[in-house]
Amino acid sequence: MAQESSINRASRRTRILNNHLVQSPSDPTSCVQSNSCLSYTPPEVTESFDFETKEMRKILDFHNLEDRDWLFRVIEQGKVFNGKERGGRMFVIPDYNQTMEQQREMTMKRIEYLLERGVFDGWLMKEGVEAELKKLAFLDVIQNFDHSLAVMLGVHFFLWGGAIQFMGTKRHHDKWLRDTETFALKGCFSMTELGHGSNVRGIETVTTYDLKAGEFVINTPCESAQKYWIGGAANHATHTVVFSQLNIDGVNQGVHAFIAQIRDEDGNISPNIRIADCGHKIGLNGVDNGRIWFDNLRIPRENLLNSVADVSPDGQYLSAIKDPDQRFAAFLSPLTSGRITIATSAVFSSKVGLATAIRYSLSRRVFSATPNGPEVLLLDYPSHQRRLLPLLAKSYALTFAGNYLKMIYVNRTPGSAKTLHVVSSAFKAIFTWHNMRTLQECREACGGQGFKTENKIGHMKGEFDVQSTFEGDNTVLMQQVCKALLSEYVAAKKKNKPFKGLGLEHMNGPVPVIPSNLTSSILRSSQFQVMYCQVCNHTFSQYISKASPILCIR
Ligand SMILES: Cc1cc2nc3c(=O)[nH]c(=O)nc-3n(C[C@H](O)[C@H](O)[C@H](O)COP(=O)(O)OP(=O)(O)OC[C@H]3O[C@@H](n4cnc5c(N)ncnc54)[C@H](O)[C@@H]3O)c2cc1C
């Protein structure tokens, strides 16, 4: 962007506006001085930077940079990733003109290609912070190329694999984890039903225990109980974790999770299982979402994922967690890792959109300030800056927040479970909403070019839109976050203790005093903005302390 004083900028803007209002009587074609030919040089070739871009990349990507670069090269080299060389650079983008069936097959071919190159080694069999960070870095890279592929991997490793890891015990780990890592089996995650999505407790699938046979019997009692939207179920998955009400001797013990086989290794649907396709979607067509009915399917007693509750061979229901609410919260734990990868992938998508739109605005010229003068660079228009640069600033901020979230996740302890749940829910909603807003602005900021498939922004809108719905609807998640924060507030006030955790600590200090002389530089300063937030929070806290008896916050 051209460097110029604010006075020069103001007078140049005045000239431009004046030019719009007072039309020159001369030949209208002469007011545009067109370039003799179109040429484009990427800004990084001609512009110098005021900062070290490599250092900035280190701060943004934060971990496993060499691993990320290795995977970038692996993907670039793979024919299945549809790379195209342009001007000595490789661009990789899925072919969205393929049919839904072809896109689904490409997802499986890409998984096979990455599997052969050892990309998934250790994703389930290795434990510890290093292994977890490497997995998260690889997923960051993969989602940059193909969101369908990242979602299929998320379902297989984080939802199915995560359910076995966190909700199962040794017998499940020994039996399923290695085969999951090598794709000897393909897993999916059957929680949502046609009749119940956000309200998981309301699901209607019922499982009973047959004492004589020592088996569970899973049944879909009505059409609204069919499992719906299950990623991987329509064509590929061989196994699923099924969420169901558990009924023991006529007593409903609430939602539990079981493992069921739904296809054999040749892809034939198992007896007592019916499957249908969810059909074409507005994005994510490389994922085969399906519907499943269980017709009194029998599974061994050992297939109950029993980390928090079990049924003994003689049919006794056993659980160390007596409180049904806490038991239910424990069942939902595999969703945490999914929310983290969704949140971080949403910021990457915003950055791809912004990179395209900002580059465009650094090369595109529109309208001249004077008759016969050169046209003005798009990014020199303040209105264009205001459209893109705050979104860019927020994307930087969310990147750092995402890295913080990853750190809480990989260093989690039983004591940090609540913080992790609340922060991951809030970040998932905020990041994915930010992404959709950013992509729409970037699409429009590129004018007609933004509408071209090749420029990726329009397709990313379709691909990433669903992030506000799956693994916790954003609105519902934000309601949970509000409830958790209000409860935390009331509890801390009741005990007369300072706030700790959940990001409320800034309210421990006194109410700041707003200066009387509010100049524009004070208003723009970050100190003032933090102070202003604190004043708002204190006003809000006064409201809560008065309203909490009416709000019934527990
Ligand atoms: C492409 C795709 C892939 C998916 N993959 C899977 C999968 O692999 N496995 C799986 O189990 N599920 C999957 N899902 C399902 C997904 O998790 C659910 O769609 C999601 O939980 C929302 O449920 P719902 O669709 O029933 O919407 P609903 O819960 O019916 O919500 C509809 C609307 O009502 C609003 N709403 C709901 N409750 C409240 C409330 N209390 N107050 C105010 N407003 C409210 C919501 O904000 C939303 O706008 C997938 C969904 C899609 C679209």
Ligand as a Chemical Component Dictionary entry (heavy atoms), coordinates in Angstrom:
data_LIG
# 
_chem_comp.id                   LIG 
_chem_comp.type                 NON-POLYMER 
_chem_comp.pdbx_formal_charge   0 
_chem_comp.three_letter_code    LIG 
# 
loop_
_chem_comp_atom.comp_id 
_chem_comp_atom.atom_id 
_chem_comp_atom.alt_atom_id 
_chem_comp_atom.type_symbol 
_chem_comp_atom.charge 
_chem_comp_atom.model_Cartn_x 
_chem_comp_atom.model_Cartn_y 
_chem_comp_atom.model_Cartn_z 
_chem_comp_atom.pdbx_ordinal 
LIG C1  C1  C 0 -23.052 -32.405 6.903  1  
LIG C2  C2  C 0 -23.408 -32.893 8.280  2  
LIG C3  C3  C 0 -22.647 -33.890 8.862  3  
LIG C4  C4  C 0 -22.999 -34.420 10.113 4  
LIG N1  N1  N 0 -22.295 -35.485 10.632 5  
LIG C5  C5  C 0 -22.767 -36.105 11.755 6  
LIG C6  C6  C 0 -22.179 -37.330 12.222 7  
LIG O1  O1  O 0 -21.214 -37.852 11.637 8  
LIG N2  N2  N 0 -22.706 -37.920 13.330 9  
LIG C7  C7  C 0 -23.755 -37.378 14.004 10 
LIG O2  O2  O 0 -24.178 -37.958 14.998 11 
LIG N3  N3  N 0 -24.326 -36.213 13.589 12 
LIG C8  C8  C 0 -23.877 -35.578 12.475 13 
LIG N4  N4  N 0 -24.465 -34.411 12.032 14 
LIG C9  C9  C 0 -25.624 -33.890 12.752 15 
LIG C10 C10 C 0 -25.366 -32.601 13.492 16 
LIG O3  O3  O 0 -24.562 -32.828 14.617 17 
LIG C11 C11 C 0 -26.737 -31.999 13.842 18 
LIG O4  O4  O 0 -27.292 -31.553 12.622 19 
LIG C12 C12 C 0 -26.635 -30.877 14.853 20 
LIG O5  O5  O 0 -26.354 -31.396 16.127 21 
LIG C13 C13 C 0 -27.930 -30.043 14.918 22 
LIG O6  O6  O 0 -29.041 -30.850 15.097 23 
LIG P1  P1  P 0 -30.329 -30.690 14.167 24 
LIG O7  O7  O 0 -29.892 -30.739 12.749 25 
LIG O8  O8  O 0 -31.319 -31.689 14.598 26 
LIG O9  O9  O 0 -30.851 -29.236 14.448 27 
LIG P2  P2  P 0 -31.812 -28.779 15.657 28 
LIG O10 O10 O 0 -31.249 -29.239 16.943 29 
LIG O11 O11 O 0 -33.199 -29.212 15.326 30 
LIG O12 O12 O 0 -31.700 -27.210 15.521 31 
LIG C14 C14 C 0 -32.448 -26.453 14.551 32 
LIG C15 C15 C 0 -32.368 -24.971 14.918 33 
LIG O13 O13 O 0 -32.945 -24.783 16.197 34 
LIG C16 C16 C 0 -32.088 -24.028 17.042 35 
LIG N5  N5  N 0 -32.209 -24.516 18.420 36 
LIG C17 C17 C 0 -32.066 -25.786 18.870 37 
LIG N6  N6  N 0 -32.231 -25.841 20.208 38 
LIG C18 C18 C 0 -32.489 -24.571 20.617 39 
LIG C19 C19 C 0 -32.744 -23.965 21.892 40 
LIG N7  N7  N 0 -32.723 -24.682 23.012 41 
LIG N8  N8  N 0 -32.946 -22.630 21.932 42 
LIG C20 C20 C 0 -32.944 -21.893 20.798 43 
LIG N9  N9  N 0 -32.712 -22.417 19.574 44 
LIG C21 C21 C 0 -32.470 -23.723 19.478 45 
LIG C22 C22 C 0 -30.681 -24.270 16.496 46 
LIG O14 O14 O 0 -29.851 -23.141 16.777 47 
LIG C23 C23 C 0 -30.936 -24.438 15.009 48 
LIG O15 O15 O 0 -30.875 -23.182 14.391 49 
LIG C24 C24 C 0 -24.100 -33.856 10.808 50 
LIG C25 C25 C 0 -24.832 -32.809 10.237 51 
LIG C26 C26 C 0 -24.511 -32.339 8.983  52 
LIG C27 C27 C 0 -25.364 -31.252 8.369  53 
# 
loop_
_chem_comp_bond.comp_id 
_chem_comp_bond.atom_id_1 
_chem_comp_bond.atom_id_2 
_chem_comp_bond.value_order 
_chem_comp_bond.pdbx_ordinal 
LIG C1  C2  SING 1  
LIG C2  C3  SING 2  
LIG C2  C26 DOUB 3  
LIG C3  C4  DOUB 4  
LIG C4  N1  SING 5  
LIG C4  C24 SING 6  
LIG N1  C5  DOUB 7  
LIG C5  C6  SING 8  
LIG C5  C8  SING 9  
LIG C6  O1  DOUB 10 
LIG C6  N2  SING 11 
LIG N2  C7  SING 12 
LIG C7  O2  DOUB 13 
LIG C7  N3  SING 14 
LIG N3  C8  DOUB 15 
LIG C8  N4  SING 16 
LIG N4  C9  SING 17 
LIG N4  C24 SING 18 
LIG C9  C10 SING 19 
LIG C10 O3  SING 20 
LIG C10 C11 SING 21 
LIG C11 O4  SING 22 
LIG C11 C12 SING 23 
LIG C12 O5  SING 24 
LIG C12 C13 SING 25 
LIG C13 O6  SING 26 
LIG O6  P1  SING 27 
LIG P1  O7  DOUB 28 
LIG P1  O8  SING 29 
LIG P1  O9  SING 30 
LIG O9  P2  SING 31 
LIG P2  O10 DOUB 32 
LIG P2  O11 SING 33 
LIG P2  O12 SING 34 
LIG O12 C14 SING 35 
LIG C14 C15 SING 36 
LIG C15 O13 SING 37 
LIG C15 C23 SING 38 
LIG O13 C16 SING 39 
LIG C16 N5  SING 40 
LIG C16 C22 SING 41 
LIG N5  C17 SING 42 
LIG N5  C21 SING 43 
LIG C17 N6  DOUB 44 
LIG N6  C18 SING 45 
LIG C18 C19 SING 46 
LIG C18 C21 DOUB 47 
LIG C19 N7  SING 48 
LIG C19 N8  DOUB 49 
LIG N8  C20 SING 50 
LIG C20 N9  DOUB 51 
LIG N9  C21 SING 52 
LIG C22 O14 SING 53 
LIG C22 C23 SING 54 
LIG C23 O15 SING 55 
LIG C24 C25 DOUB 56 
LIG C25 C26 SING 57 
LIG C26 C27 SING 58 
# 
